[in-house]
């Protein structure tokens, strides 16, 4: 096979499997940035070892083996910070092998839970319970035995069951957005843009959990979250928020205009978990660098804010 044909076939593989492998690496690592870096590493490793590819194995299996081992190599050294994943990328279908991404297997609750698992248990759980690979397929990919895979899967399931007794349905958000959820999102946005912490507190469940990443803090329970919001909600400056979606959950892109600034700058992506008409979880990611992945601008002008916010206030 000449080099030109080889390169063309390889380029087709990268187009077909890029998003699917990115989602796999994202589940393994919990980080959007790290997942994209690892996909690039996967294709680099695959290109270098293409002569050793055995045609009796599918290209998909071969690439998943490289991707999983690349993630395991990283997890032996470090634990990437949790980040959200844009829904608009989950909805892309670049090829026939791209599987539908289940709501419960991409939710932040699930991602946070599996970060508690040792890396190989995490890999086994994803291969077996998320991707529906057989025990023998998972064992071959990981270079281990079927009994070892079954044992790791049992331990992983036990850990998740202890955290989520209700099973995988507890990992997911409350399904596709309905009018009540859209109204909840609109009220959440309006409370910020009016600088009204009390209106925001009214949207919280008693068991609300608020986290601010990377590593800023975590608060559990309505009283604790209310104190944090009343104290710090308007510390960054004035808010302007745009609705978006991440991890199959409603989300907002938060922009802030600080004192003396003439524009609203990208500040945080906030992922919401509604339950029974109120908010059960609010996960804040201070990650302006992720806005581009969500198709969002880095800043918004003051004039646009003055045009939009009064219109919202009239609703």
HELIX and SHEET records of a PDB file:
HELIX    1   1 UNK A    3  UNK A   29  1                                  27    
HELIX    2   2 UNK A   32  UNK A   48  1                                  17    
HELIX    3   3 UNK A   50  UNK A   52  5                                   3    
HELIX    4   4 UNK A   59  UNK A   77  1                                  19    
HELIX    5   5 UNK A   87  UNK A   90  1                                   4    
HELIX    6   6 UNK A  103  UNK A  105  5                                   3    
HELIX    7   7 UNK A  108  UNK A  114  1                                   7    
HELIX    8   8 UNK A  119  UNK A  125  1                                   7    
HELIX    9   9 UNK A  126  UNK A  130  3                                   5    
HELIX   10  10 UNK A  135  UNK A  142  1                                   8    
HELIX   11  11 UNK A  146  UNK A  163  1                                  18    
HELIX   12  12 UNK A  168  UNK A  171  5                                   4    
HELIX   13  13 UNK A  179  UNK A  193  1                                  15    
HELIX   14  14 UNK A  197  UNK A  201  1                                   5    
HELIX   15  15 UNK A  222  UNK A  232  1                                  11    
HELIX   16  16 UNK A  288  UNK A  294  5                                   7    
HELIX   17  17 UNK A  302  UNK A  313  1                                  12    
SHEET    1   A 6 UNK A 217  UNK A 220  0                                        
SHEET    2   A 6 UNK A 204  UNK A 213 -1                                        
SHEET    3   A 6 UNK A 278  UNK A 285  1                                        
SHEET    4   A 6 UNK A 263  UNK A 275 -1                                        
SHEET    5   A 6 UNK A 249  UNK A 257 -1                                        
SHEET    6   A 6 UNK A 238  UNK A 246 -1                                        
SHEET    1   B 5 UNK A 217  UNK A 220  0                                        
SHEET    2   B 5 UNK A 204  UNK A 213 -1                                        
SHEET    3   B 5 UNK A 278  UNK A 285  1                                        
SHEET    4   B 5 UNK A 263  UNK A 275 -1                                        
SHEET    5   B 5 UNK A 299  UNK A 301 -1                                        
END                                                                             
